[in-house]
Amino acid sequence: MLRPQLRNFNSLSGISFLAAVMSLGYSTIATGLTIHNGKQPGTVYNVDQFSTADAVLSGFNSLGIIAFAYGSWFNYIVVPIYI
């Protein structure tokens, strides 16, 4: 419904900018509410219970999740640079 109103793809930059601003706004609201709520009762925030191996594997898991989320960016931009 919105696409026929746009004359060309150059006019999509405004929508892209609006989407980026909204995403930043949502993230700011979520962070602010989390800080406002503070520490929840009954929750353990102790990181000493994890071994070094658990920490390393969790780090690799995090990198894998990020790589999966940005897979198309990695495949189309980074890989051709190294080939």
QUINOR-V915633 format. One record per pair of residues at least 12 apart in sequence whose C-alpha atoms are under 10 Angstrom apart, sorted by the first residue. I is the first residue (numbers start at 0). J is the second residue. D is the distance in Angstrom with one decimal. If there is no record, write none. Layout:
BEGIN
i & j & d
I & J & D
I & J & D
END
This chain:
BEGIN
none
END
